[in-house]
Amino acid sequence: MSHKRIPKRKAAIAAGGVVALGAAAVLLPNANASQDGAAGDATPRTLRAADASGLSAQLATALGDSFAGSYYDSAERRLVVNVVGGDSGMALRAKKAGASVRQVGNSTAALNSAARTLKAEASIPGTSWAVDPRTNRVVVTADSTVTGARWNRLRSTVRGLGSGMATLKKSAGTFKTFASGGDAIFARTQGGTVRCSLGFNVTAGDGSPAFLTAGHCGVAAEQWSDSQNGAPVATVDQATFPGSDLALVTYDDPGTQAPSAVDVGNGQSVEITGAAEATVGATVFRMGSTTGLRNGTVTGLDATVNFQSETGGVDTVTGLIQTNVCAEPGDSGGPLFTQDGGAVGLTSGGSGDCTRGGETFFQPVTTALQATGATLGAGDGGGAAGDVGDAAGDAGDAGDQQPGAGQSGTDPSGAGDRQSGAGGHNSGPAYGSGRTRTP
């Protein structure tokens, strides 16, 4: 793999992921979609997850009100489409397109109506909900802070939606924006040092180099540095939180080379080739400076999360991707991506940790790009990516080389150590994640 040389301080901020710390995920080669079945054959096709997303979008348009969601069966490598109603022609149409078909009882309109009811009657800090097409229900989650009268209110609302429409479950953790971290970008505020992470490098609408990160970082401070006490190197152009959780930050030096790649450790990277839509059931990968390279599956789309705000109210964020990829403080803002280089999301927040597990939510990259007018791709793309599977495997063996692996990363000096070298194996750009305040 080759990289253009970037000045050391620029290198610390000029790419879109983080060095893997004790990574447990292994990126396996994606099989190409098979050519089984002619166009008119009703046999389900085997597909890559990225291809399943495209087919789902086509069928959503073709089936209209009969379409009730879809998900990717990774074991069978097939797209499963939910069809509601008694129109057998619609089911046959989906089968001929290559999907597996399930008849379900809840329509998309009914599920969306249930979500609107939850928003109106149960926007309680510490709750979230998303449609799960695998169960054809809205899955409502309450974290450990939802007790007493608030729990009774939530439970009553869910029950009022009717039998078979929603499921209520408890999470052992607390929903939060992940608020401390390792490899980082820094800003000074009246409250101290704010530390956050870089997501993906992009090109702003005016052609200048920039990057995407979490909106709750962008609203916290305007100017950002690549070292704790360093001079600012980037300035917030746009930031939204709550509502969405996205920010566009432009590099102050218009000559900054910002490779469109995610570092997976040991000098290897995954080249980001474009934005990708999330598909329920698809495998995704997240980079985080606290917990390194982790993988899991998408469990819900268009999720709503009600974070406890710093003022005691509720910060509601909608349109998020819900996953079971674990994350911990320090992983906020890092990139969510596919093994073949699709940029999927920006880490927003969640509950749990990488010992107990939990839910993690991501701002879709496609939404962030549309909102900011930015495009993926900058510089020379970071050079050709190495063997992705080998890189991730090596990263998984490198946990003992990473200072602070598995810790919360609240020690500013430790963060600085990771920023400058990340165990000495990262010769390319480093990527930060997390937000914290240090007096």
DRENMIVEX-106226 format. One line per 10 residues: number of its first residue (from 1); for each residue x, y, z of N, C-alpha, C. Coordinates in steps of 0.05 Angstrom, whole numbers, plus 5000, padded with zeros to 4 digits. Each point is the difference from the previous one (the first is absolute). Layout:
NUM> X Y Z X Y Z X Y Z | ... .
! end
This chain:
1> 5017 4976 5000 4983 5024 5000 5017 5025 5000 | 4992 5020 4986 5016 5025 4999 4982 5023 5008 | 5013 5019 5013 4986 5025 5008 5017 5023 4991 | 4987 5022 4993 5015 5025 4997 5008 5009 5028 | 5023 5012 5002 5009 5009 5026 4984 5025 5009 | 4991 5000 5024 4985 5021 5011 5015 5010 5025 | 5002 5026 5004 5014 5010 5024 4989 4986 5025 | 5017 4995 5020 4993 4984 5023 4975 5009 5013 | 4997 5026 5005 4977 5010 5014 4975 4998 4983 | 5003 5004 4974 4977 4996 4982 4992 4971 4999 .
11> 5020 4982 5001 4994 4972 4998 4982 4990 5022 | 5003 5013 5023 4984 4991 5023 4971 5005 4997 | 4992 5018 4981 4972 5007 4998 4989 4994 4972 | 5018 4992 4981 4992 5000 4972 4990 4974 4989 | 4984 4985 5015 4987 4976 4989 4977 4992 5017 | 4984 4980 4990 4974 4996 5013 4996 4975 5015 | 5016 4993 5019 4996 4976 5017 5018 5002 5024 | 5006 4978 5013 5019 5000 5022 5017 4976 4999 | 5023 5000 5014 5017 4977 5002 4986 4979 5016 | 5001 4975 4991 4987 4979 5014 5014 4994 5026 .
21> 4985 4998 5022 5011 4994 5026 4987 4974 5010 | 5016 4978 4999 4990 4975 5009 4976 4991 4984 | 5000 5003 4974 4976 4994 4984 4993 4971 5001 | 4974 4995 5002 4990 4973 5000 4987 4993 4974 | 4994 5019 4983 4986 4995 4975 5020 4989 4979 | 4990 4984 4982 5016 4990 4978 4984 5006 4975 | 5012 5014 4981 4986 5007 4975 5005 4977 4980 | 4978 4988 4993 5002 4977 4981 4994 5010 4972 | 5012 4988 4980 4995 5008 4973 4971 4997 4993 | 4989 5019 4986 4972 4999 4991 4998 4983 4975 .
31> 4982 4981 5000 4995 4985 4976 4983 5017 4981 | 5005 4999 4975 4985 5015 4980 4972 4987 4998 | 4981 5016 4992 4973 4990 4995 5001 4979 4978 | 4985 4978 5005 5000 4978 4980 4983 5008 4977 | 5002 4985 4979 4984 5004 4976 4978 4980 4999 | 4994 4987 5023 4980 4979 5000 4972 5011 4992 | 4987 4987 4983 4972 5007 4994 4998 5021 4979 | 4983 4995 4980 4995 5020 4980 4981 5020 5011 | 4995 5021 4985 4984 5022 5010 4972 4991 5008 | 4989 4981 4985 4973 4991 5006 4998 4978 5020 .
41> 5023 4990 5010 5000 4978 5019 4992 5010 5028 | 4985 4984 5014 4990 5008 5027 5019 4990 5022 | 5024 4989 4992 5019 4991 5020 5014 5024 5012 | 5001 5002 5027 5015 5023 5012 5029 5001 4992 | 5010 5023 4995 5028 5004 4992 5018 5003 5024 | 5024 4991 4997 5020 5005 5021 5013 5027 4993 | 5003 5017 5021 5008 5027 4996 5020 5009 5021 | 5016 5020 4993 5016 5014 5019 4981 5019 5015 | 5007 5008 5024 4983 5018 5015 4996 5027 4985 | 5021 5010 4987 4997 5025 4986 4980 4997 4977 .
51> 5000 4977 4986 4981 4996 4979 4972 4996 5010 | 4997 4988 5024 4974 4996 5012 4987 5027 5006 | 5016 5019 5009 4990 5027 5006 4987 5012 4975 | 5014 4997 4977 4990 5011 4975 4974 4987 4991 | 4999 4973 5003 4977 4985 4992 4976 5008 5018 | 5006 5003 5026 4978 5008 5019 4988 5027 4991 | 5017 5019 4993 4990 5026 4992 4983 4998 4975 | 5008 4983 4981 4984 4997 4976 4972 4987 5006 | 5001 4980 5018 4975 4987 5006 4981 5017 5017 | 5012 5017 5016 4983 5019 5016 4984 5018 4981 .
61> 5012 5008 4978 4986 5017 4981 4980 4983 4984 | 5009 4976 4992 4982 4984 4983 4976 4989 5014 | 5003 4994 5026 4978 4987 5015 4982 5020 5013 | 5009 5025 5003 4983 5020 5012 4991 4994 5028 | 4974 5002 5005 4989 4995 5027 5003 4971 5009 | 5005 4982 4982 5003 4972 5007 5027 4994 5013 | 5019 5018 4996 5027 4997 5011 5000 5007 5029 | 5009 4981 5017 5000 5005 5029 5028 4996 5012 | 5020 5008 4985 5027 4998 5010 5015 4976 4990 | 5026 4999 5005 5016 4978 4991 5024 4998 5018 .
71> 5014 4977 4998 5025 4996 5014 5017 4980 4985 | 5026 5001 5007 5019 4982 4987 5006 4976 5017 | 4995 4976 4989 5007 4975 5013 5029 4994 4993 | 5018 5006 5018 5029 4997 4994 5008 4971 4998 | 4986 4982 5014 5007 4971 4998 4994 4989 4972 | 4977 5008 4990 4991 4991 4973 5008 5019 4978 | 5010 5024 5008 5007 5021 4981 4977 5006 4981 | 4977 5005 5013 4976 5006 4985 4986 5024 5012 | 4985 5015 4984 4983 5021 5009 4972 4989 5006 | 4990 5005 5024 4974 4992 5008 4982 5024 5000 .
81> 4978 4999 4985 4982 5023 4997 4973 4993 5014 | 4991 5018 5017 4974 4997 5012 4978 5011 4982 | 4979 4985 4996 4978 5009 4983 4975 4998 5017 | 4984 5021 5000 4975 5001 5015 4977 5001 4981 | 4977 4988 5008 4977 5000 4983 4997 4973 4985 | 4978 4997 4986 4994 4975 4987 5006 5000 4970 | 5015 5019 4991 5005 5002 4971 5023 4980 4993 | 4993 4977 4990 5021 4980 4994 5018 5009 4977 | 4990 5018 4984 5016 5010 4978 5024 5015 5009 | 4997 5015 5022 5022 5015 5012 5022 4981 5010 .
91> 4991 4979 5014 5019 4981 5010 5016 4986 4977 | 4986 4994 4979 5013 4987 4977 5019 5019 4987 | 4993 5026 4999 5018 5020 4989 5026 5001 5015 | 4998 5000 5026 5024 5000 5017 5017 4975 4996 | 4987 4978 4998 5014 4974 4996 5015 5001 4973 | 4987 5010 4979 5012 5000 4974 5024 5019 4999 | 5000 5020 5018 5023 5018 5002 5023 4988 5014 | 4996 4977 5013 5021 4986 5013 5000 5000 5030 | 4978 5010 5012 4999 5002 5030 4984 4976 5011 | 5006 4993 5025 4983 4983 5015 4977 5017 5011 .
101> 4976 4988 5002 4977 5016 5008 4987 4988 5025 | 4992 5019 5018 4985 4992 5024 4974 5016 5000 | 4978 4987 5006 4975 5014 5004 4999 5009 5029 | 4994 5025 5005 5000 5011 5027 4974 5016 5005 | 4995 5006 5025 4975 5013 5007 5001 5030 5003 | 5024 5012 5006 5002 5028 5004 5011 5014 4976 | 4985 5020 4990 5009 5015 4976 5021 5021 5009 | 5014 5010 4981 5019 5022 5006 4986 5024 5011 | 4976 5006 4989 4985 5023 5010 4992 4996 5029 | 4992 4976 5008 4992 4994 5027 5024 5002 5019 .
111> 5023 4990 4991 5024 5001 5017 5009 5029 5004 | 4999 5016 4978 5008 5028 5002 4980 5016 5018 | 4975 4992 4999 4980 5013 5018 5006 4994 5029 | 5009 4975 5005 5007 4993 5028 5024 5016 5009 | 5019 5004 4982 5024 5016 5008 4992 5029 5006 | 4981 5011 4984 4990 5027 5006 4986 5002 5027 | 4985 4979 5007 4987 5000 5026 5021 5000 5022 | 5021 4984 4997 5021 4999 5020 5013 5028 5003 | 5005 5013 4977 5012 5026 5001 4983 5020 5015 | 4974 4999 4996 4981 5019 5012 4996 4994 5030 .
121> 5000 4974 5007 4992 4993 5027 5022 4989 5018 | 5023 4994 4988 5021 4986 5016 5028 5009 4993 | 5003 5026 4994 5027 5011 4995 5014 5004 5027 | 5008 4979 5012 5011 4999 5027 5030 4997 4998 | 5016 5016 5015 5029 4995 4999 5007 4972 5008 | 5018 4988 4984 5007 4972 5005 4984 4979 4985 | 4986 5009 4979 4984 4982 4984 5008 5001 4971 | 4994 4979 4985 5004 5000 4971 4980 4981 4988 | 4996 5004 4974 4983 4981 4985 5008 4999 4971 | 4996 4977 4988 5005 4996 4971 4984 4977 4990 .
131> 4993 5000 4975 4986 4978 4988 5019 4977 4994 | 4993 4976 5009 5016 4976 4995 4985 4983 4979 | 5009 5000 4975 4985 4985 4980 5001 4970 5004 | 5019 4991 5016 5001 4971 5005 4977 4990 5018 | 4990 5018 5017 4977 4993 5017 4974 5014 4990 | 5003 5019 4981 4978 5016 4991 4987 5015 5022 | 5017 5010 5019 4990 5016 5022 5019 5024 5005 | 4990 5019 5016 5016 5021 5010 5013 4990 5026 | 5026 5001 5002 5014 4992 5024 5007 5025 5016 | 4989 5001 5024 5003 5023 5018 5019 4991 5022 .
141> 5021 5016 5005 5020 4994 5020 5001 5022 5021 | 5001 4992 5026 5003 5019 5022 5026 4994 5014 | 5016 5020 5005 5025 4995 5014 4995 4999 5031 | 5022 4998 5015 4997 4995 5028 4989 5023 5016 | 4999 5024 4988 4990 5024 5014 4970 5002 4998 | 4987 4984 4983 4971 5002 4997 4987 4982 5021 | 4990 5012 5021 4988 4985 5022 4975 5014 5009 | 4986 4987 5019 4977 5013 5013 4979 5009 4981 | 4991 5025 5003 4978 5011 4984 5007 5001 4971 | 5026 5006 4994 5008 5001 4971 4998 4972 4987 .
151> 5008 4980 5015 4998 4973 4989 4970 4993 4996 | 4983 5006 5019 4972 4994 4998 4988 5015 4976 | 5008 5024 4996 4990 5016 4977 5008 4987 4974 | 5025 4992 4998 5010 4987 4976 4986 4974 4994 | 4998 4983 5021 4987 4974 4997 4971 5003 4992 | 4986 5020 5011 4972 5004 4993 4998 5009 4971 | 5018 5017 4991 5000 5009 4972 5004 4976 4981 | 5019 4983 5006 5006 4977 4983 4976 4981 4999 | 4988 4995 5023 4977 4983 5001 4977 5012 4984 | 4997 5026 5001 4979 5013 4985 5002 4998 4970 .
161> 5024 4993 4990 5004 4997 4972 4986 4975 4989 | 4993 4982 5018 4986 4976 4991 5019 4976 4999 | 4987 4977 5002 5015 4975 5000 5015 4996 4974 | 5024 4992 5001 5016 4993 4976 5012 5024 4986 | 4997 5025 5011 5010 5023 4986 5027 5009 5011 | 5005 4996 5026 5025 5010 5012 5009 4981 5022 | 5027 5000 5004 5012 4985 5021 5016 5019 5018 | 4998 4996 5026 5014 5017 5019 5022 4984 5014 | 5024 5011 5001 5022 4986 5014 5016 5020 5016 | 5016 4989 5019 5017 5017 5017 5029 4996 4992 .
171> 5015 5022 5002 5029 4999 4995 5014 5005 5027 | 5022 4985 5005 5014 5003 5025 5015 5025 5002 | 5007 5012 4978 5017 5024 4999 4983 5025 5000 | 5013 5023 4993 4987 5026 4998 5006 5012 4973 | 4979 5009 4986 5004 5013 4974 5015 5026 5004 | 5021 5003 4985 5016 5024 5002 5016 5004 4974 | 5007 5024 4994 5020 5005 4980 5026 4992 5012 | 5016 4984 4987 5025 4990 5012 5019 5023 5004 | 5006 5005 5025 5010 5027 5007 5028 5000 5012 | 5018 4982 4992 5028 5003 5006 5015 4982 4981 .
181> 5025 5004 4997 5012 4984 4979 5030 5000 4998 | 5010 4987 4979 5028 4996 4995 5010 5018 4978 | 5010 4989 4978 5009 5017 4978 4979 5020 4993 | 5008 5025 4999 4979 5021 5002 5007 5025 4984 | 4979 5015 4996 5002 5028 4992 4991 5016 5024 | 5012 5024 5004 4996 5015 5024 4990 5028 4995 | 4985 5011 5020 4991 5028 4999 5000 5010 5029 | 5005 5026 5003 4998 5013 5026 4974 5015 5002 | 4986 4995 5023 4976 5015 5006 5002 5011 5028 | 4980 5015 5008 5000 5010 5027 5000 4978 5021 .
191> 4989 4978 4993 4999 4977 5018 5025 4983 5001 | 5020 5006 4983 5024 4985 4998 5005 4990 4972 | 5015 4978 4998 5007 4988 4974 4978 4981 4992 | 4990 5003 4976 4981 4981 4988 5015 4982 4981 | 4996 4975 5003 5014 4980 4983 4980 4984 4985 | 5003 4998 4973 4981 4985 4983 5016 4984 4979 | 4985 4987 4983 5013 4983 4979 4993 5010 4972 | 5016 4991 4982 4995 5006 4972 4987 4976 4987 | 4980 5005 4983 4986 4978 4987 5012 4993 4973 | 4991 5014 4979 5009 4995 4973 5010 5026 4987 .
201> 5021 4999 4986 5009 5024 4984 4981 5003 4976 | 4995 5025 4994 4982 5006 4978 5010 5025 4985 | 4987 5007 4979 5004 5026 4987 4976 5017 5003 | 5003 5024 5012 4978 5018 5004 4989 5010 4974 | 4976 5012 5000 4987 5009 4976 5016 5020 4984 | 5018 5016 5014 5016 5019 4986 5027 4989 4990 | 5003 4973 5004 5024 4987 4990 5023 4998 5021 | 4996 5010 5024 5021 5000 5020 5000 4973 5015 | 5023 4992 5010 5002 4975 5015 4986 5003 5027 | 4986 4979 5009 4984 5001 5025 4997 4972 5011 .
211> 4986 4998 5023 4994 4974 5010 4973 5001 5014 | 4987 4977 5002 4975 4997 5015 5006 4990 5028 | 4985 5009 5019 5002 4990 5027 4972 5003 5013 | 4998 4993 5026 4975 5001 5014 4991 5029 5004 | 4974 5005 4998 4990 5027 5004 5002 5010 5028 | 4999 4982 5020 5002 5009 5027 5029 5010 5006 | 5019 4992 4983 5027 5012 5002 5000 5027 4986 | 4988 5002 4977 5000 5025 4985 4986 5023 5014 | 4980 4994 5016 4986 5022 5014 5015 5007 5026 | 5019 4984 5008 5015 5005 5025 5022 5021 4996 .
221> 5011 5001 4976 5023 5018 4995 5002 5005 4970 | 5011 5023 4993 5002 5007 4972 5027 4992 4987 | 5022 5002 5015 5026 4995 4989 5012 4975 5013 | 5014 4984 4983 5010 4974 5009 5030 4997 4993 | 5014 4986 5018 5028 4995 4996 5005 4970 4999 | 5024 4992 4990 5007 4972 5000 5017 4992 5023 | 5004 5018 5020 5014 4994 5024 4988 5016 5023 | 5003 4990 5024 4985 5012 5022 5006 5030 5004 | 5024 5008 4997 5007 5028 5004 5010 5013 4975 | 4993 4988 4977 5010 5011 4974 4982 5022 4990 .
231> 5010 5013 4980 4984 5021 4986 4978 4988 4984 | 4978 5014 4997 4978 4989 4984 5008 4994 4971 | 4990 4979 4989 5006 4992 4972 4975 4997 4984 | 4976 5002 5012 4975 4996 4986 4978 5016 5014 | 4980 5008 4985 4979 5017 5010 4972 4988 4992 | 4982 5000 5019 4973 4989 4995 4986 5018 4979 | 4990 4987 4979 4985 5014 4980 4970 4997 5005 | 4991 4976 5008 4972 4994 5006 4999 4980 5022 | 4980 5002 5017 4997 4980 5021 4970 4999 5009 | 4990 4976 5004 4972 4996 5008 4999 4980 5023 .
241> 4989 5008 5022 4994 4982 5023 4984 5016 5020 | 4978 4990 5011 4987 4974 4993 4985 5002 4973 | 4981 4981 4997 4986 4997 4974 5016 4980 4983 | 5023 5009 4990 5019 4982 4988 5026 5002 5016 | 5020 4984 4993 5026 5001 5015 5022 5000 4979 | 5004 5024 4987 5020 5001 4978 5013 5028 5000 | 5025 5000 4991 5014 5025 4997 5020 4998 4977 | 5004 5022 4986 5020 5003 4979 5021 5019 5010 | 5025 4992 5000 5022 5016 5010 5020 5003 4977 | 5007 5024 4993 5019 5004 4978 5028 5006 5010 .
251> 5019 4989 4986 5028 5005 5007 5007 5029 4994 | 5015 5013 5018 5008 5027 4996 5020 5003 4977 | 5016 4980 4996 5020 5001 4978 4987 4987 4976 | 4994 5015 4978 4986 4988 4977 5017 4980 4985 | 5026 4999 5007 5018 4980 4987 5001 4974 5015 | 4985 4997 5022 5001 4975 5015 4991 4977 4983 | 5016 4979 5000 4993 4975 4986 4986 4982 5020 | 4975 4994 4994 4983 4985 5019 4991 4974 4987 | 5015 4978 5003 4994 4975 4987 4973 4989 5007 | 4986 4989 4981 4974 4988 5005 5004 4971 5007 .
261> 5007 4995 5025 5007 4973 5008 4995 4997 5030 | 4996 4975 5009 4999 4994 5028 5024 4982 5008 | 5015 5009 5019 5023 4986 5009 4991 4976 5017 | 5008 4976 4993 4994 4976 5016 5024 4989 5015 | 5021 5017 5002 5022 4993 5016 5023 4986 4985 | 5024 5001 5012 5023 4987 4988 5006 5009 4972 | 4996 5026 4995 5006 5011 4973 4981 4993 4978 | 4978 4986 5007 4980 4993 4980 4976 5018 5002 | 4985 5003 4978 4977 5017 5000 4979 4989 4981 | 4975 5008 5005 4978 4993 4982 4993 5025 4985 .
271> 5003 5000 4974 4994 5023 4984 4969 5004 4999 | 4991 5024 5005 4972 5005 4999 4992 5008 4972 | 4983 4984 4989 4993 5003 4971 4974 5016 4996 | 4984 5003 5021 4975 5015 4997 4982 4996 5024 | 4978 5014 5001 4981 4997 5022 4983 4975 4995 | 4992 4987 5021 4984 4975 4998 4976 5002 5019 | 4977 4991 4991 4977 4999 5017 5001 4975 5018 | 4991 5003 5025 5000 4978 5018 4977 4981 4993 | 5004 4974 5005 4979 4980 4996 4998 4983 5025 | 4976 4997 5011 4996 4984 5024 5010 4972 4994 .
281> 5017 4989 5018 5011 4974 4997 5028 4999 4988 | 5008 5023 4988 5027 5001 4988 5022 5003 5021 | 5023 4989 4994 5023 5003 5017 5014 5027 4995 | 5007 5013 5022 5013 5026 4998 5023 5001 5019 | 5019 5019 4996 5024 5002 5016 5002 5029 5010 | 5010 5002 5025 5003 5026 5012 5029 5002 5011 | 5012 5023 4996 5026 5006 5011 4997 5019 5024 | 5013 4994 5022 4999 5017 5023 5027 4999 5015 | 5008 5022 5010 5026 5001 5013 5001 4986 5027 | 4977 4997 5013 4999 4985 5025 4999 4970 4996 .
291> 4982 4991 4982 4996 4972 4997 5009 4989 4973 | 5011 5017 4983 5012 4990 4976 4980 4992 4979 | 5007 4980 4984 4984 4990 4978 4979 4980 5011 | 4975 5006 4996 4979 4983 5009 4979 4996 4978 | 4987 4977 5000 4980 4995 4980 4974 4991 5012 | 4979 5001 4985 4974 4991 5009 4981 5003 4977 | 4974 5002 5006 4980 5001 4979 4982 5024 5005 | 4988 5010 4978 4980 5021 5001 4974 4987 5010 | 4988 5012 5021 4976 4989 5012 4975 5017 4995 | 5004 5025 4992 4976 5017 4995 5008 5024 4984 .
301> 4981 5011 4986 5003 5025 4985 4981 5021 5010 | 5006 5025 4993 4983 5023 5007 4994 5000 5030 | 5021 4994 5016 4996 4998 5029 4998 5028 5012 | 4985 5002 5022 4998 5024 5016 5013 4994 5027 | 5018 5018 5009 5012 4998 5027 4996 5025 5015 | 4992 4997 5025 4996 5023 5018 5022 5000 5021 | 5021 5016 4994 5022 5003 5018 4993 5020 5023 | 5010 4995 5024 4998 5019 5021 5018 5024 4993 | 4988 5024 5000 5016 5024 4993 5016 5010 5025 | 5020 5016 4995 5016 5011 5021 4984 5019 5018 .
311> 4978 5010 4990 4983 5018 5016 4978 4986 5015 | 4999 4973 4997 4980 4985 5014 4975 4993 4983 | 4999 5010 4976 4978 4994 4982 5006 4976 4983 | 4990 5000 4976 5004 4978 4982 5010 5010 4973 | 5021 4987 4989 5010 5006 4974 4992 4977 4982 | 4980 5004 4983 4990 4979 4982 5014 5001 4973 | 5010 4977 4992 5013 4998 4974 4985 4978 4984 | 4992 5006 4976 4985 4981 4983 5015 4992 4975 | 4990 4980 4987 5012 4991 4975 5026 4985 5003 | 5005 4988 5023 5026 4987 5005 4999 4970 4992 .
321> 5024 4990 4996 5004 4971 4995 5005 4987 5028 | 4985 4979 5006 5004 4986 5025 5015 4974 4994 | 5020 4994 5017 5017 4976 4996 5005 4986 5027 | 5011 4976 4999 5010 4987 5024 5030 5001 5001 | 5013 5017 4985 5028 5004 5001 5006 5014 5027 | 5017 4988 5016 5005 5012 5026 5017 5026 4997 | 4998 5017 5020 5016 5024 5001 5002 5010 5028 | 5020 5016 5006 5005 5010 5026 5008 5030 4998 | 5001 5014 5023 5009 5027 4999 5027 5002 4986 | 5002 5018 4981 5024 5003 4984 4996 4991 4972 .
331> 4978 4986 4994 4994 4990 4973 4982 5019 4985 | 4989 5020 5013 4981 5018 4987 5012 5014 4977 | 4984 5002 4978 5009 5015 4977 5015 4983 4980 | 5009 4976 5007 5015 4984 4982 4983 4989 4977 | 5013 4989 4980 4986 4991 4976 4988 4972 5002 | 4976 4997 4989 4987 4974 4996 5002 4995 4970 | 5010 4976 4992 5005 4995 4972 4996 4971 4994 | 4999 4993 4974 4999 4973 4991 5028 4990 4992 | 5003 4975 4999 5027 4989 4994 5010 5006 4972 | 4982 5008 4982 5009 5006 4973 5001 5031 4996 .
341> 5000 5015 5022 5006 5029 4997 4976 5018 4998 | 4976 4991 5009 4977 5017 5000 4998 5016 5026 | 4998 5026 4999 4998 5017 5023 4970 4999 5009 | 4995 4990 5024 4972 4996 5008 4991 5020 5021 | 5016 5005 5021 4991 5017 5021 5021 5013 5017 | 4992 5019 5017 5017 5013 5020 4989 4993 5027 | 5018 4991 5018 4991 4991 5026 4987 5024 5015 | 4976 4995 5010 4985 5021 5014 5001 4994 5030 | 4989 4977 5008 5000 4993 5029 4986 4973 5003 | 4995 4993 5025 4987 4975 5006 5002 4993 5029 .
351> 4997 4974 5006 5002 4990 5027 5018 4976 5001 | 5007 4992 5024 5016 4976 5003 5030 5004 4995 | 5014 4978 4996 5028 5001 4995 5008 4975 4986 | 5026 4996 4996 5009 4977 4985 5005 4975 5017 | 4991 5002 5025 5000 4976 5018 4971 4989 5002 | 4981 5018 5004 4972 4992 5003 4985 5001 4974 | 5010 5015 4980 4986 5005 4976 4981 5023 5003 | 4983 5004 4981 4981 5023 5001 4992 5009 4973 | 4987 5023 4999 4991 5011 4974 5018 5024 4994 | 5007 5004 4975 5015 5023 4991 4985 5012 4975 .
361> 4999 5026 5000 4985 5014 4978 5019 5017 4984 | 4994 5003 4974 5017 5014 4982 4984 5018 4982 | 5011 5024 4995 4989 5019 4981 5007 4989 4972 | 4980 4996 4983 5006 4990 4973 5017 5020 4984 | 5020 4990 4987 5018 5017 4984 4985 5013 4977 | 4982 4984 4988 4984 5011 4977 4985 5025 5008 | 4989 5000 5024 4985 5023 5010 5019 5023 5006 | 5023 4994 5011 5020 5021 5006 5010 5013 4975 | 5004 4985 4979 5010 5012 4975 4978 5017 4987 | 4976 4991 5001 4978 5015 4988 4996 5026 5016 .
371> 5002 4999 5026 4995 5024 5017 5022 5021 4996 | 5025 4991 4997 5022 5018 4999 5009 5008 4972 | 4991 4985 4979 5009 5005 4973 5027 4990 4994 | 5012 4984 5018 5027 4989 4996 4999 4974 4984 | 5023 4992 4990 5003 4975 4985 5023 4985 5011 | 4997 4973 4999 5022 4983 5009 5022 5000 4980 | 5025 4998 5010 5023 4999 4983 5016 5025 5001 | 5026 4997 5006 5017 5024 5002 5029 4991 4997 | 5017 5018 4993 5029 4993 4997 5003 4978 4980 | 5019 4981 5006 5005 4978 4981 4986 4975 5009 .
381> 4982 5002 5019 4985 4976 5009 5017 4983 5019 | 5023 5010 5008 5016 4986 5020 5015 4977 4988 | 5002 4998 4974 5014 4978 4988 4983 4975 4999 | 5011 4979 4987 4985 4975 4998 4999 4987 5027 | 4977 4989 5008 4997 4986 5025 5015 4974 4998 | 5011 4991 5023 5013 4974 5001 4979 4978 5002 | 5009 4976 5006 4981 4978 5003 4984 5005 5025 | 4974 5005 4997 4984 5009 5022 4998 4978 5021 | 4995 4976 4992 4998 4978 5019 5025 4997 5017 | 5023 5001 4987 5025 4998 5015 5004 5023 5019 .
391> 4993 5024 4991 5004 5024 5016 4983 4998 5025 | 4975 4992 4998 4983 4998 5023 5009 4977 5018 | 5010 4979 4989 5010 4978 5016 5024 5009 5016 | 5018 5015 4987 5023 5010 5014 4992 5019 5022 | 4980 5017 4994 4991 5019 5021 4989 4985 5024 | 4987 4977 4995 4989 4985 5022 5021 4988 5018 | 5024 4997 4989 5022 4990 5016 5016 5022 5013 | 4993 5025 4995 5017 5022 5009 4991 5013 5025 | 4981 4988 5015 4989 5013 5024 5021 5007 5020 | 5021 4983 5003 5020 5005 5021 5019 5022 4991 .
401> 4998 5009 4975 5016 5022 4991 4987 5027 5003 | 4974 5000 5008 4985 5024 5001 4997 5011 5028 | 5011 5023 5006 4997 5011 5027 4970 5007 5004 | 4990 4991 5023 4973 5008 5008 4978 4983 4987 | 5006 4978 4987 4979 4985 4987 4980 4990 5020 | 4974 5004 4993 4979 4991 5017 4994 5019 5023 | 5014 5022 5003 4996 5019 5021 4983 5023 4990 | 4991 5016 5018 4982 5023 4992 5016 5022 4987 | 5026 5001 5004 5016 5020 4986 4996 5028 5010 | 4993 5003 5026 4996 5027 5011 5025 5014 5009 .
411> 5022 4986 4999 5026 5013 5007 5010 5015 4976 | 5001 5027 5001 5009 5015 4977 5028 4993 4991 | 5018 4993 5019 5027 4993 4992 5000 4974 4985 | 4983 4981 5008 4998 4975 4985 4990 5005 4972 | 4980 5017 4998 4989 5007 4973 5022 5011 4983 | 5017 5017 5012 5021 5012 4984 5020 4979 4991 | 5005 4980 5017 5018 4979 4991 4989 4985 4976 | 4975 4993 5001 4987 4986 4978 4999 5017 4975 | 4996 5026 5005 4999 5018 4977 5026 5000 4985 | 5022 4999 5014 5026 5004 4987 5011 4974 4988 .
421> 4989 4977 5007 5012 4977 4988 4983 4975 5000 | 4981 4998 5019 4983 4977 5002 5015 4974 4999 | 5019 4998 5019 5015 4975 5002 5022 4998 4980 | 5004 5020 4984 5023 5000 4982 4995 4986 4974 | 4977 4989 4995 4996 4985 4976 4986 5015 4978 | 4990 5024 5006 4984 5015 4981 5017 5020 4985 | 5009 4993 4977 5017 5019 4984 4983 5018 4983 | 4974 4994 4998 4983 5017 4984 4984 5019 5018 | 4980 5013 4989 4984 5019 5016 4986 4986 5023 | 4999 5014 5023 4986 4989 5023 4972 5012 5001 .
431> 4982 4987 5013 4972 5009 5001 4991 5000 5029 | 4986 5021 5008 4992 5003 5028 4971 4992 5004 | 4993 4996 5025 4972 4996 5007 4995 5007 5028 | 4976 5010 5005 4992 5005 5028 4998 5030 5006 | 4987 5005 5022 4997 5028 5009 5002 5000 5030 | 5016 5017 5011 5001 5004 5028 5008 5029 5006 | 4996 5008 5025 5009 5026 5008 5022 4997 5021 | 5022 5014 4997 5021 5000 5019 5005 5028 5009 | 4999 5005 5026 5004 5028 5010 5027 5011 4991 .
! end
